[in-house]
Amino acid sequence: MIKPEDKQILDRILQAHGYRKDQVIGVLQQVQQEYHYLPEEALTYVARGLKLSEARVYGVATFYENFSLEPKGKYVIKVCDGTACHVRHSVPVLEAFREELGLSAERRTTPDMLFTVETVSCLGACGLAPACTVNDQVHPAMTPDKARALIARLREEEQNGTDQ
């Protein structure tokens, strides 16, 4: 069952896209931006709103790697492991993020839903390698020390009630 406040959010997104079937990707992008993932109830609601089958909407959501069906933290950290980043030591950066947050390859999101750490094949920022993003903001020339400092800064901003 979908909550009334979620219905309002989803209706606003569907309306912004004119309830058009050919806008399913754009709709799902906005839903994910709102919730940091694609909740099952939202997929069902979007399917109805676009007059598409649930299977079709789910198929789109699972086809594109950028969509997630699992809840993510407020700060989604993507560490590039493409060739340029890998040879410039992105793995120690990834390990520093995971160690600082108590995460692993299997457990990617902190229990407080504040941080998610994942790897991506390429961020398209090879000249800035090794690079990572936090909510799509690029952080170039990362090192394990810079990774730990970034987490400390984000935690401090959270405590002070400011966002990056």
N, C-alpha and C positions, 0 to 999 in steps of 0.2 A: 504494500500500500504506500502510495506516494504522499508525502506531507504537503499541506497547503502552501507552505513557503517555497518548497521545491517546485510545485506546480507553477507558481508564479514566475520563478526563475526560468523554467523550461519554456513556458508560454512566451516569455519575453524573447528568448533566443529563437524559438520557432518563428515568431512574428517578424523578427529582424531579418530572417531569411525567407520571408514570404511563404512559409509552409511548402516550399518547393522541394520535390524529391531530389532534384539535381544538386541541392545544397546540403546533402547529408554529411559530407565531409566537413564543411564549414560549421554546421550545427554541432557535430561531435567535437570539433576543435573548441568551440565556445563552451560546451558542457564540461569538457576536460579542464579548460582554463578556470572555470567556476569551482569545480570540485576537486581538482588535481588528479582525477581519474574518471572513468566512466562507470557510474553505479548501474547495476542491473536494472533497477526500477526506472532510471533515466532512459536507458536504451529502449525499454518497452514503451515508455511514454513518447519518446521521439518517433518510434516506429508508427505508433498510432497517429501522431500529429502530422507525419509526412505521408501517411497512407501507404506505408511500406510494410513488408513482413518483418517480424522480429528477426528472423534468420538473415534477411538481407542487411539490416542495420548491424547485427552482431558480426556478420561476415566482413563488413567494412571496418568495424572496430578492431577485429582481430587480424585483418590483412595488413594494416599499416602499423609498422613498428613503433611509431610515435604515440599511438594510443595505448592506454593502460587500463586494464580491468581491475587492477589492484589499487587500493588506497595508497597515496603517496603523501610524504610530509610537506609541510609548508615551504621548505627550502629543498628543491630538487637539484642535487649536485650531479652533473654528468661529467665523468672523467673520460677524456678521449684516449682510446687505445689504438688509433690508426698508426700507420707506419711511422710517420714523422714524430708523433708524440711518444710512441713506444720506444724508438731508438734514443729519444731524449729523456728517457726514464719516467714515463707516466705511471708505471707499476708501483714504485715507491710512494708516489703521490696518492694513488688509490689506497694503498695500504695505510698511509697516514690518516686519511679521512676515516677509513673503517675502524682503525685502532682508536682514534679520538672519540668516535661515536659508539663504539661497542658493536659494530656491524660486521657482516661477513658477506660472502657471495650469495648465501642462502637467505640471510636476514638483511634486507636492504633498507628498512625503514625503522627509525627509532620508536620505542614504545609510546613516547609522548607525541608522535606524529609531527615532529618538528623537522626532521631531516630524512631524506632518502638519498642514497648514494648508488649510482649505477654507472656502468661503462657504456660507451657508444663507439661505434666503428670509426666515425670521423665527425668532427665538429666543423670542418671546413675552415679551420684556422691554423693550417699547417705551419705558417710562418711564425706563429706565436707559441709553438710547441715547447714543452708540453702544456696543453691548455685544458681548462675545465670551464663549465658554466654553472652558475647558480641562478635558477629560474631564468635561463637564457641570457644572462649577463656573462660575457666572456671574461675569464681571468687568465691572462697569459703568463708564460714562463713560470709555471708552478713548480714548487719544490715541496718536500714534506713539511718543512718549517712554515712555508707560506700557507699550506693547507691547514695546519693546526691553528695558525693565527687567524685565518678566515673563519674557522669554526668559532673561535673565541670571540671574534668581533660580532658574528651573527647572534651568538648567545647573549652577548652584552646588549645588543640592540633589542633583542626580545625582552630582556629584563627591564630595559628602559622604555619599552613600549614604542620603539621606532622601527620602521622597516627599512631595508636597504634601498 
